[in-house]
Amino acid sequence: MKTFTRKEYNLVHNALQKYELYMSDEEKRTSQIIQDKLYYFNADKIVDSEDDVFDEIVADAEEALANESGIKSLNFR
């Protein structure tokens, strides 16, 4: 499933909220389930992408440290 932008999510959310007046109790529960699935799917994707970026940064830092041949010089004046 493709993630929604915030604008798309808000549109679906607002449409369901405005239509709630005409919904039965079962339809209201289904509406809430749909909203939860949409929101948490997007939130999980954001967390996963942030974890990937963090992992790349850590890997780059570890590689840089491994390639370092020690302290080159210290200049205390």
N, C-alpha and C positions, 0 to 999 in steps of 0.2 A: 504494500500500500504506500503510495506517495504521501509524504507529509504535507500538511496544510500550512499555509502562511497564517500569520496572526489575523489578517484581514478576512481570509476565507473561514477560519475557525469562528471568528466573531459573527460573521454572517449566518452561519449554520446555527450557532448558539442563539442568536437573537431571533431568528425565524422560529425555532422550536419554542422559545420562551413566549413569543407573541401568540403562537398557535395553541399554547397550553390551555387556554380558556375553553377550547372546543374538544379537548382530549378527554378520553375516559381515564380511569385510574391506571389501567393496564398500559395504555398508550403513554401516559406520563412516566411510568417506570421504564418503558422501552426507550423513551426519549432521553432519560437520564443515563441509561446504559450506553446509548449511542454517543452522548456527549463525553462520558467518561472514557470510552474507547478512543475517540478522536483526540481528546486532550492528552491522555497518558501515552498514546502512541507517539505523539509529537514530542512530549517531554522526554520520553525514553530515547528518542533519536538524538535530541540535543545533548543529553548526558553522554551517550555513546560517542558522539563526535568530539566532545570535549575531552573524554578519556583518550581517544586516539591522538589528539593533538598533544596532550600531556605526555603520552608514551613516546611520541616522536621527539619531543624536546629532551626527555630523559635519555633516550638512545643516542641522540646527537651529543649530549654532554658527556656521556660515558665514553663514546668514541673519541672525543676530543681529549679527555683525560688519559685514555689508553695510548694515544699517539704522542702525548707530551713526553719529552725526554728528561724531565726534571726542571728545577728552577734554573733559569738562564742567568739571572743576576739580580741582586738587590742593590739599590742605590739609596743609601741613607745619608743625607746631607743636611 
